[in-house]
Amino acid sequence: MKELLKLENVTIIDRVKDWKDSIYVAVTPLVEQGYCEARYIDGIIENTEKFGPYYVLCENLALIHASTEQGVIKKQVAVTLVKEPFKFKEGGHDVRVLVTLAASDPESHVAALQAISNIFADTSRVERILSATQPVQIYNEFLLAASEG
């Protein structure tokens, strides 16, 4: 996880306008640092419009991603905490944590997925992430979960 998530890719924001804005906000750090192309944002939005928000895994969590061919340059993860919950669709889960995954191949991100599932299976850890006021707090929770996995 330490290679997949950099502290500068963890952000905390107050709110988003809508689900499309959330994707833009969540993926932008990876675009700005050269991990994926801007078209990765468009790919995620297009996939969502076509298939629905399949990446909303549970209350509070969306694991945002598209296929490698849609603009991934190299593997990386970004985490965005949105203080004000929002929904990707009517009647869907409230979402506050957006984990953006840019996977350059099918295998390299498996450890990251295991760490993410460890995090969201632990309600106390989820609460610590949701109440975080500094990105380093979220970063440390992800690293700790990966080391426990």
CYANA upper distance limits for C-alpha pairs under 8 A (distance plus 0.5 A):
  1 MET  CA      5 LEU  CA      6.37
  1 MET  CA    111 ALA  CA      7.53
  1 MET  CA    112 ALA  CA      6.19
  1 MET  CA    115 ALA  CA      8.25
  1 MET  CA    142 PHE  CA      8.02
  1 MET  CA    143 LEU  CA      6.71
  1 MET  CA    146 ALA  CA      6.52
  2 LYS  CA      6 LYS  CA      7.46
  2 LYS  CA    143 LEU  CA      6.97
  3 GLU  CA     76 GLN  CA      8.25
  4 LEU  CA     75 LYS  CA      7.23
  4 LEU  CA     76 GLN  CA      5.18
  4 LEU  CA     77 VAL  CA      6.03
  4 LEU  CA    109 HIS  CA      8.43
  4 LEU  CA    112 ALA  CA      7.87
  5 LEU  CA      9 ASN  CA      7.31
  5 LEU  CA     76 GLN  CA      6.60
  5 LEU  CA     77 VAL  CA      5.53
  5 LEU  CA     78 ALA  CA      6.84
  5 LEU  CA    139 TYR  CA      8.26
  6 LYS  CA     10 VAL  CA      7.77
  6 LYS  CA     77 VAL  CA      8.22
  6 LYS  CA     78 ALA  CA      8.14
  6 LYS  CA    139 TYR  CA      8.32
  7 LEU  CA    135 PRO  CA      7.61
  7 LEU  CA    136 VAL  CA      7.06
  7 LEU  CA    139 TYR  CA      6.57
  9 ASN  CA     29 PRO  CA      6.44
  9 ASN  CA     30 LEU  CA      7.75
  9 ASN  CA     77 VAL  CA      7.84
  9 ASN  CA     78 ALA  CA      5.27
  9 ASN  CA     79 VAL  CA      6.86
 10 VAL  CA     78 ALA  CA      6.29
 10 VAL  CA     79 VAL  CA      5.25
 10 VAL  CA     80 THR  CA      6.29
 10 VAL  CA    135 PRO  CA      5.96
 10 VAL  CA    136 VAL  CA      8.19
 10 VAL  CA    138 ILE  CA      7.80
 10 VAL  CA    139 TYR  CA      7.21
 11 THR  CA     79 VAL  CA      6.91
 11 THR  CA     80 THR  CA      5.33
 11 THR  CA     81 LEU  CA      6.79
 11 THR  CA    135 PRO  CA      6.20
 12 ILE  CA     80 THR  CA      6.24
 12 ILE  CA     81 LEU  CA      5.20
 12 ILE  CA     82 VAL  CA      6.55
 12 ILE  CA     83 LYS  CA      7.87
 12 ILE  CA    133 THR  CA      8.00
 12 ILE  CA    134 GLN  CA      7.84
 12 ILE  CA    135 PRO  CA      6.97
 13 ILE  CA     80 THR  CA      7.93
 13 ILE  CA     81 LEU  CA      6.77
 13 ILE  CA     82 VAL  CA      5.58
 13 ILE  CA     83 LYS  CA      6.77
 14 ASP  CA     82 VAL  CA      6.07
 14 ASP  CA     83 LYS  CA      5.29
 14 ASP  CA     84 GLU  CA      6.53
 15 ARG  CA     82 VAL  CA      6.08
 15 ARG  CA     83 LYS  CA      6.63
 15 ARG  CA     84 GLU  CA      5.72
 15 ARG  CA     85 PRO  CA      8.14
 16 VAL  CA     21 ASP  CA      6.45
 16 VAL  CA     22 SER  CA      6.18
 16 VAL  CA     82 VAL  CA      7.87
 16 VAL  CA     84 GLU  CA      8.44
 16 VAL  CA     86 PHE  CA      8.27
 17 LYS  CA     21 ASP  CA      6.33
 17 LYS  CA     22 SER  CA      7.98
 18 ASP  CA     22 SER  CA      6.87
 18 ASP  CA     86 PHE  CA      7.85
 18 ASP  CA     87 LYS  CA      8.42
 18 ASP  CA     88 PHE  CA      8.25
 19 TRP  CA     23 ILE  CA      6.95
 19 TRP  CA     86 PHE  CA      8.07
 19 TRP  CA     87 LYS  CA      7.44
 19 TRP  CA     88 PHE  CA      5.81
 20 LYS  CA     24 TYR  CA      6.89
 20 LYS  CA     45 ILE  CA      7.17
 21 ASP  CA     25 VAL  CA      6.60
 22 SER  CA     26 ALA  CA      6.44
 23 ILE  CA     27 VAL  CA      6.49
 23 ILE  CA     41 ILE  CA      7.18
 23 ILE  CA     44 ILE  CA      8.11
 23 ILE  CA     45 ILE  CA      7.95
 23 ILE  CA     64 ILE  CA      8.06
 24 TYR  CA     28 THR  CA      6.39
 24 TYR  CA     41 ILE  CA      6.67
 25 VAL  CA     29 PRO  CA      8.31
 26 ALA  CA     78 ALA  CA      7.49
 26 ALA  CA     79 VAL  CA      7.55
 26 ALA  CA     80 THR  CA      6.27
 26 ALA  CA     98 LEU  CA      7.04
 26 ALA  CA     99 VAL  CA      8.08
 26 ALA  CA    100 THR  CA      6.93
 27 VAL  CA     31 VAL  CA      7.04
 27 VAL  CA     40 TYR  CA      8.46
 27 VAL  CA     41 ILE  CA      6.94
 27 VAL  CA     78 ALA  CA      7.77
 27 VAL  CA    100 THR  CA      6.81
 28 THR  CA     32 GLU  CA      6.52
 28 THR  CA     38 ALA  CA      8.26
 28 THR  CA     41 ILE  CA      8.49
 29 PRO  CA     33 GLN  CA      6.70
 29 PRO  CA     78 ALA  CA      7.78
 30 LEU  CA     34 GLY  CA      6.69
 30 LEU  CA     35 TYR  CA      5.57
 30 LEU  CA     36 CYS  CA      6.40
 30 LEU  CA     76 GLN  CA      7.90
 30 LEU  CA     77 VAL  CA      8.31
 30 LEU  CA     78 ALA  CA      7.48
 31 VAL  CA     35 TYR  CA      6.37
 31 VAL  CA     36 CYS  CA      5.50
 31 VAL  CA     37 GLU  CA      5.99
 31 VAL  CA     38 ALA  CA      6.29
 34 GLY  CA     73 ILE  CA      7.57
 34 GLY  CA     74 LYS  CA      8.46
 35 TYR  CA     72 VAL  CA      6.90
 35 TYR  CA     73 ILE  CA      5.61
 35 TYR  CA     74 LYS  CA      5.49
 35 TYR  CA     75 LYS  CA      7.06
 35 TYR  CA     76 GLN  CA      7.01
 35 TYR  CA    102 ALA  CA      7.77
 36 CYS  CA     40 TYR  CA      6.98
 36 CYS  CA     71 GLY  CA      5.94
 36 CYS  CA     72 VAL  CA      4.79
 36 CYS  CA     73 ILE  CA      5.30
 36 CYS  CA     74 LYS  CA      7.26
 36 CYS  CA    102 ALA  CA      7.49
 37 GLU  CA     71 GLY  CA      5.44
 37 GLU  CA     72 VAL  CA      6.89
 37 GLU  CA     73 ILE  CA      7.52
 38 ALA  CA     42 ASP  CA      7.79
 38 ALA  CA     71 GLY  CA      7.81
 39 ARG  CA     43 GLY  CA      6.58
 39 ARG  CA     70 GLN  CA      7.18
 39 ARG  CA     71 GLY  CA      6.36
 40 TYR  CA     44 ILE  CA      6.76
 40 TYR  CA     66 ALA  CA      7.50
 40 TYR  CA     70 GLN  CA      5.86
 40 TYR  CA     71 GLY  CA      5.29
 40 TYR  CA     72 VAL  CA      7.36
 41 ILE  CA     45 ILE  CA      6.84
 42 ASP  CA     46 GLU  CA      6.50
 43 GLY  CA     47 ASN  CA      6.53
 43 GLY  CA     66 ALA  CA      6.80
 43 GLY  CA     70 GLN  CA      6.31
 44 ILE  CA     48 THR  CA      6.59
 44 ILE  CA     64 ILE  CA      7.90
 44 ILE  CA     65 HIS  CA      6.78
 44 ILE  CA     66 ALA  CA      5.82
 45 ILE  CA     49 GLU  CA      6.71
 46 GLU  CA     50 LYS  CA      6.68
 47 ASN  CA     51 PHE  CA      6.29
 47 ASN  CA     52 GLY  CA      7.80
 47 ASN  CA     66 ALA  CA      7.88
 48 THR  CA     52 GLY  CA      5.05
 48 THR  CA     53 PRO  CA      5.73
 48 THR  CA     54 TYR  CA      7.89
 49 GLU  CA     53 PRO  CA      8.46
 53 PRO  CA     88 PHE  CA      6.87
 53 PRO  CA     89 LYS  CA      7.97
 55 TYR  CA     62 ALA  CA      5.88
 55 TYR  CA     63 LEU  CA      5.60
 55 TYR  CA     64 ILE  CA      6.32
 55 TYR  CA     65 HIS  CA      8.03
 56 VAL  CA     61 LEU  CA      6.38
 56 VAL  CA     62 ALA  CA      4.60
 56 VAL  CA     63 LEU  CA      6.82
 56 VAL  CA     64 ILE  CA      8.43
 56 VAL  CA     88 PHE  CA      8.45
 56 VAL  CA     93 HIS  CA      7.95
 56 VAL  CA     95 VAL  CA      8.20
 57 LEU  CA     61 LEU  CA      6.38
 57 LEU  CA     62 ALA  CA      6.36
 57 LEU  CA     63 LEU  CA      7.48
 58 CYS  CA     62 ALA  CA      7.97
 58 CYS  CA     93 HIS  CA      7.17
 59 GLU  CA     93 HIS  CA      5.59
 59 GLU  CA     94 ASP  CA      6.24
 59 GLU  CA     95 VAL  CA      6.76
 60 ASN  CA     85 PRO  CA      8.22
 60 ASN  CA     93 HIS  CA      7.43
 60 ASN  CA     94 ASP  CA      6.04
 60 ASN  CA     95 VAL  CA      4.41
 60 ASN  CA     96 ARG  CA      5.30
 60 ASN  CA     97 VAL  CA      6.17
 61 LEU  CA     95 VAL  CA      6.03
 61 LEU  CA     96 ARG  CA      6.96
 61 LEU  CA     97 VAL  CA      5.51
 61 LEU  CA     98 LEU  CA      6.58
 61 LEU  CA     99 VAL  CA      7.97
 61 LEU  CA    120 PHE  CA      8.47
 62 ALA  CA     95 VAL  CA      7.14
 62 ALA  CA     97 VAL  CA      6.88
 62 ALA  CA     98 LEU  CA      5.48
 62 ALA  CA     99 VAL  CA      6.67
 63 LEU  CA     98 LEU  CA      6.59
 63 LEU  CA     99 VAL  CA      5.30
 63 LEU  CA    100 THR  CA      6.37
 63 LEU  CA    101 LEU  CA      7.44
 64 ILE  CA     98 LEU  CA      7.18
 64 ILE  CA     99 VAL  CA      6.42
 64 ILE  CA    100 THR  CA      5.14
 64 ILE  CA    101 LEU  CA      6.63
 65 HIS  CA    100 THR  CA      6.47
 65 HIS  CA    101 LEU  CA      5.74
 65 HIS  CA    102 ALA  CA      6.97
 66 ALA  CA     70 GLN  CA      6.97
 66 ALA  CA    102 ALA  CA      8.18
 67 SER  CA     71 GLY  CA      8.35
 67 SER  CA     72 VAL  CA      8.29
 67 SER  CA    103 ALA  CA      8.26
 68 THR  CA     72 VAL  CA      5.52
 68 THR  CA    102 ALA  CA      7.74
 68 THR  CA    103 ALA  CA      6.60
 68 THR  CA    104 SER  CA      6.19
 68 THR  CA    105 ASP  CA      7.53
 72 VAL  CA    102 ALA  CA      6.33
 72 VAL  CA    103 ALA  CA      7.22
 72 VAL  CA    104 SER  CA      6.60
 73 ILE  CA    104 SER  CA      7.23
 74 LYS  CA    102 ALA  CA      7.56
 74 LYS  CA    103 ALA  CA      7.47
 74 LYS  CA    104 SER  CA      5.85
 75 LYS  CA    101 LEU  CA      8.17
 75 LYS  CA    102 ALA  CA      5.63
 75 LYS  CA    103 ALA  CA      5.23
 75 LYS  CA    104 SER  CA      5.54
 75 LYS  CA    105 ASP  CA      8.50
 75 LYS  CA    108 SER  CA      8.32
 75 LYS  CA    109 HIS  CA      8.17
 76 GLN  CA    101 LEU  CA      6.84
 76 GLN  CA    102 ALA  CA      5.81
 76 GLN  CA    103 ALA  CA      7.31
 77 VAL  CA     99 VAL  CA      7.38
 77 VAL  CA    100 THR  CA      6.00
 77 VAL  CA    101 LEU  CA      5.29
 77 VAL  CA    102 ALA  CA      6.69
 78 ALA  CA     99 VAL  CA      6.26
 78 ALA  CA    100 THR  CA      5.51
 78 ALA  CA    101 LEU  CA      7.29
 79 VAL  CA     97 VAL  CA      7.49
 79 VAL  CA     98 LEU  CA      6.19
 79 VAL  CA     99 VAL  CA      5.07
 79 VAL  CA    100 THR  CA      6.76
 80 THR  CA     97 VAL  CA      6.23
 80 THR  CA     98 LEU  CA      5.53
 80 THR  CA     99 VAL  CA      6.98
 81 LEU  CA     96 ARG  CA      6.16
 81 LEU  CA     97 VAL  CA      5.17
 81 LEU  CA     98 LEU  CA      6.95
 81 LEU  CA    129 ILE  CA      8.42
 81 LEU  CA    130 LEU  CA      7.61
 82 VAL  CA     95 VAL  CA      8.48
 82 VAL  CA     96 ARG  CA      5.29
 82 VAL  CA     97 VAL  CA      6.78
 82 VAL  CA     98 LEU  CA      8.41
 83 LYS  CA     96 ARG  CA      6.93
 83 LYS  CA    130 LEU  CA      8.01
 84 GLU  CA     96 ARG  CA      7.37
 85 PRO  CA     94 ASP  CA      6.02
 85 PRO  CA     95 VAL  CA      5.87
 85 PRO  CA     96 ARG  CA      5.60
 86 PHE  CA     94 ASP  CA      5.85
 86 PHE  CA     95 VAL  CA      5.91
 86 PHE  CA     96 ARG  CA      7.42
 87 LYS  CA     91 GLY  CA      8.39
 87 LYS  CA     92 GLY  CA      6.56
 87 LYS  CA     93 HIS  CA      6.66
 87 LYS  CA     94 ASP  CA      5.57
 87 LYS  CA     95 VAL  CA      6.41
 88 PHE  CA     92 GLY  CA      7.16
 88 PHE  CA     93 HIS  CA      8.28
 88 PHE  CA     95 VAL  CA      8.25
 96 ARG  CA    130 LEU  CA      7.94
 97 VAL  CA    130 LEU  CA      8.19
103 ALA  CA    108 SER  CA      7.69
103 ALA  CA    109 HIS  CA      6.76
104 SER  CA    108 SER  CA      8.00
105 ASP  CA    109 HIS  CA      8.33
106 PRO  CA    110 VAL  CA      8.49
109 HIS  CA    113 LEU  CA      6.85
110 VAL  CA    114 GLN  CA      6.78
111 ALA  CA    115 ALA  CA      6.76
111 ALA  CA    146 ALA  CA      7.91
112 ALA  CA    116 ILE  CA      6.66
112 ALA  CA    146 ALA  CA      7.65
113 LEU  CA    117 SER  CA      6.68
114 GLN  CA    118 ASN  CA      6.69
114 GLN  CA    146 ALA  CA      8.01
114 GLN  CA    149 GLY  CA      7.28
115 ALA  CA    119 ILE  CA      6.72
115 ALA  CA    142 PHE  CA      7.44
115 ALA  CA    145 ALA  CA      5.81
115 ALA  CA    146 ALA  CA      5.11
115 ALA  CA    149 GLY  CA      6.57
116 ILE  CA    120 PHE  CA      6.87
116 ILE  CA    142 PHE  CA      7.85
116 ILE  CA    145 ALA  CA      8.03
116 ILE  CA    146 ALA  CA      8.46
117 SER  CA    121 ALA  CA      6.56
118 ASN  CA    122 ASP  CA      7.05
118 ASN  CA    145 ALA  CA      6.65
118 ASN  CA    146 ALA  CA      8.42
118 ASN  CA    149 GLY  CA      7.48
119 ILE  CA    123 THR  CA      8.46
119 ILE  CA    125 ARG  CA      6.65
119 ILE  CA    126 VAL  CA      7.01
119 ILE  CA    141 GLU  CA      8.28
119 ILE  CA    142 PHE  CA      7.70
119 ILE  CA    145 ALA  CA      6.53
120 PHE  CA    125 ARG  CA      7.93
120 PHE  CA    126 VAL  CA      6.50
122 ASP  CA    126 VAL  CA      6.84
123 THR  CA    127 GLU  CA      6.66
124 SER  CA    128 ARG  CA      6.80
125 ARG  CA    129 ILE  CA      6.80
125 ARG  CA    141 GLU  CA      7.62
126 VAL  CA    130 LEU  CA      6.61
127 GLU  CA    131 SER  CA      6.56
128 ARG  CA    132 ALA  CA      6.51
128 ARG  CA    138 ILE  CA      8.40
129 ILE  CA    137 GLN  CA      7.71
129 ILE  CA    138 ILE  CA      5.94
129 ILE  CA    141 GLU  CA      7.77
132 ALA  CA    137 GLN  CA      6.53
132 ALA  CA    138 ILE  CA      7.07
133 THR  CA    137 GLN  CA      7.98
134 GLN  CA    138 ILE  CA      7.83
135 PRO  CA    139 TYR  CA      6.72
136 VAL  CA    140 ASN  CA      6.49
137 GLN  CA    141 GLU  CA      6.92
138 ILE  CA    142 PHE  CA      6.91
139 TYR  CA    143 LEU  CA      6.83
140 ASN  CA    144 LEU  CA      6.49
141 GLU  CA    145 ALA  CA      6.60
142 PHE  CA    146 ALA  CA      6.72
143 LEU  CA    147 SER  CA      6.78
144 LEU  CA    148 GLU  CA      6.81
145 ALA  CA    149 GLY  CA      6.71
